[in-house]
Amino acid sequence: AMSKSAVKISSDLLSNPLCEQEPSFLEMVTAFDTAMKRMDSFNQEKVNMDEEGETRVFSSVFPSLNMAVKRREQTLQDYKRLQSKVEKYEEKEKTGPVLAKLHQ
């Protein structure tokens, strides 16, 4: 939305009558308009990328990102597995071995 707004501002500046009167102003506004359109185009490409593509882009910029995501996923799987074990032991009768495993 920000880049769309910047493109709108640059377009409005180009239609300003001062651009016709002042060539140096027209040159600056044209350069600004070109830059804002490029920025908007770049942003749209990034928004349209699929999730896997984004991960690939970030992985090349931040190499440790991929490893951190994998560690997080592994930890989450371990947590879910252990949580289901705890729930299973909590449902069982409270005997010595069950309490010991639950504590563990």
C-alpha positions as CSV (number, residue, x, y, z in Angstrom):
1,A,0.0,0.0,0.0
2,M,2.9,2.3,0.8
3,S,4.5,1.9,-2.6
4,K,1.1,2.3,-4.3
5,S,0.7,5.6,-2.4
6,A,4.2,6.7,-3.5
7,V,3.4,6.0,-7.1
8,K,0.2,8.1,-6.8
9,I,2.1,11.0,-5.2
10,S,4.7,10.9,-8.0
11,S,2.0,10.8,-10.7
12,D,0.2,13.7,-9.0
13,L,3.5,15.6,-9.0
14,L,4.0,15.0,-12.7
15,S,0.6,16.5,-13.4
16,N,1.5,19.6,-11.5
17,P,1.6,22.7,-13.7
18,L,4.9,23.6,-12.1
19,C,6.5,20.8,-14.1
20,E,5.6,22.6,-17.4
21,Q,7.2,25.8,-16.1
22,E,10.3,24.5,-14.5
23,P,12.4,21.9,-16.5
24,S,14.7,21.0,-13.6
25,F,11.6,20.3,-11.4
26,L,10.2,18.1,-14.2
27,E,13.5,16.2,-14.4
28,M,13.5,15.5,-10.6
29,V,9.8,14.5,-10.5
30,T,10.3,12.2,-13.5
31,A,13.3,10.5,-11.8
32,F,11.2,10.2,-8.6
33,D,8.3,8.8,-10.6
34,T,10.5,6.2,-12.2
35,A,12.0,5.2,-8.9
36,M,8.6,4.8,-7.3
37,K,7.3,2.7,-10.1
38,R,10.4,0.5,-9.9
39,M,9.9,0.1,-6.2
40,D,6.2,-0.7,-6.6
41,S,7.0,-3.3,-9.3
42,F,9.7,-4.9,-7.0
43,N,7.3,-4.9,-4.1
44,Q,4.6,-6.6,-6.2
45,E,7.0,-9.3,-7.3
46,K,7.9,-10.0,-3.6
47,V,4.2,-10.1,-2.6
48,N,3.4,-12.5,-5.4
49,M,6.1,-14.9,-4.6
50,D,4.9,-18.2,-3.1
51,E,5.9,-19.1,0.4
52,E,8.7,-21.5,-0.7
53,G,10.2,-18.8,-2.9
54,E,10.3,-16.4,0.0
55,T,12.1,-18.9,2.1
56,R,14.6,-19.4,-0.6
57,V,15.2,-15.6,-0.9
58,F,15.6,-15.2,2.8
59,S,17.8,-18.3,3.0
60,S,20.2,-16.8,0.6
61,V,20.3,-13.5,2.5
62,F,20.2,-15.1,6.0
63,P,21.9,-18.6,5.7
64,S,21.1,-19.6,9.2
65,L,17.4,-19.1,8.6
66,N,16.8,-22.5,7.0
67,M,18.6,-24.3,9.9
68,A,16.6,-22.3,12.5
69,V,13.3,-23.2,10.8
70,K,14.3,-26.9,10.7
71,R,15.3,-26.8,14.4
72,R,12.1,-25.2,15.3
73,E,10.0,-27.7,13.4
74,Q,11.9,-30.6,15.0
75,T,11.5,-29.1,18.5
76,L,7.8,-28.6,17.8
77,Q,7.4,-32.3,16.7
78,D,9.3,-33.5,19.8
79,Y,7.1,-31.3,22.0
80,K,3.9,-32.6,20.5
81,R,5.1,-36.2,20.8
82,L,6.0,-35.8,24.5
83,Q,2.8,-33.9,25.2
84,S,0.8,-36.8,23.9
85,K,2.8,-39.2,26.2
86,V,2.1,-36.9,29.2
87,E,-1.6,-36.9,28.4
88,K,-1.6,-40.7,28.0
89,Y,0.0,-41.1,31.5
90,E,-2.3,-38.6,33.1
91,E,-5.3,-40.6,32.0
92,K,-3.9,-43.9,33.4
93,E,-4.3,-45.0,37.0
94,K,-1.9,-43.3,39.4
95,T,0.4,-46.2,40.2
96,G,4.1,-46.0,41.1
97,P,5.5,-46.8,37.6
98,V,3.0,-44.5,35.9
99,L,3.8,-41.6,38.3
100,A,7.6,-42.2,37.7
101,K,7.1,-42.1,33.9
102,L,4.9,-39.0,34.2
103,H,7.5,-37.2,36.3
104,Q,10.2,-38.2,33.8
